[in-house]
Amino acid sequence: MNQQLNIEGVKGFAVDLGGTKLAAARIENGKITERVQCATASNAPADEQVDAIERLLTEVGWQNPDAVSVAVAGRVTAQGVWSAVNVGTLTSIQDTPIQELLKARLGCPVFVCNDAIAAAFAEARFGSGTGTSHFAYITVSTGVGGGIVIDGMPISSPNGLAGHVGFASSRLSSAICGSGRTATVESIAGGRAISRIANQNGHRVRSARDVFEAAADGANWALEITKTSAKAIAILCADLTTILGLQKVTLGGSIGLSPGYLSSVQEHLSFEPELFRPDIVAANLMHDSALVGAIALSEFSKQSARH
């Protein structure tokens, strides 16, 4: 994390459970003092996910009764119920009362939110979106997610679906998405889609990382796949700008922050009329946006409830 960013006042214990990685951190005086991560057990049921969260929290010094803020991939309802939207990313998570499960296990106050909304809030308040009234964050990683912040207010919905921009339609795809929809942005631009397309075209890869490495070596087949992903994200940025009047979009996630990806999105966006071209920038908090944002969003929610 860029330690020059002003995140004074952010402190506590945070967890970020994404489609690829599970991370936990201790934040003191606006700095991450302890941080650990491991691969997400994407097929694990809820009780095993809770085990992993508790284990990582213990590694960063958490002790009861310290409160915990948790950001997870997927839908989180107003009641703290967690469901995967793309069932191929977290295969055993549907209608899971994650907030109650964590409270029972940890015995402390627990706040749970969507990871991309948390990251969006952090970037809007402390990072690349500072001073921007109409702002969106898009994470391109295992899948494609997003968060929207308008005039300092993170956009949410009771069913937890708000911000899941990766499940919007894309004219570049014809595939069936793990969400059940056909021809979504995630089904052409996300990491799972990138590796699937490569394998369908006869290129044996284990993950999107292999495709990006081949692209870096100049392989035309890999360049075509990665550029199509970037084009889909550029079109998504223009579409969201049409609806929300965005001024700036920040890219995050392992793919969104990979070398050359941002410039490729910017290049494809340049073909849109100027009115539909928001500024596209990289996340300042890098891969820690959701960790910082989970704590900040927890405090924001408490303040909003008091008013």
HELIX and SHEET records of a PDB file:
HELIX    1   1 ALA A   46  GLU A   59  1                                  14    
HELIX    2   2 ILE A   98  LEU A  106  1                                   9    
HELIX    3   3 ASP A  115  PHE A  126  1                                  12    
HELIX    4   4 VAL A  165  PHE A  167  5                                   3    
HELIX    5   5 GLU A  186  ALA A  189  1                                   4    
HELIX    6   6 GLY A  191  GLN A  200  1                                  10    
HELIX    7   7 ALA A  208  ALA A  216  1                                   9    
HELIX    8   8 ASN A  220  LEU A  244  1                                  25    
HELIX    9   9 GLY A  253  GLY A  256  1                                   4    
HELIX   10  10 TYR A  261  LEU A  269  1                                   9    
HELIX   11  11 GLU A  274  PHE A  276  5                                   3    
HELIX   12  12 MET A  286  ASP A  288  5                                   3    
HELIX   13  13 SER A  289  ARG A  306  1                                  18    
SHEET    1   A 5 LYS A  31  ALA A  39  0                                        
SHEET    2   A 5 LYS A  21  GLU A  28 -1                                        
SHEET    3   A 5 GLY A  12  LEU A  17 -1                                        
SHEET    4   A 5 VAL A  68  VAL A  72  1                                        
SHEET    5   A 5 VAL A 110  ASN A 114  1                                        
SHEET    1   B 2 ARG A  75  VAL A  76  0                                        
SHEET    2   B 2 TRP A  82  SER A  83 -1                                        
SHEET    1   C 5 MET A 153  PRO A 154  0                                        
SHEET    2   C 5 VAL A 144  ILE A 150 -1                                        
SHEET    3   C 5 HIS A 134  VAL A 140 -1                                        
SHEET    4   C 5 LYS A 248  GLY A 252  1                                        
SHEET    5   C 5 ASP A 279  ALA A 282  1                                        
END                                                                             
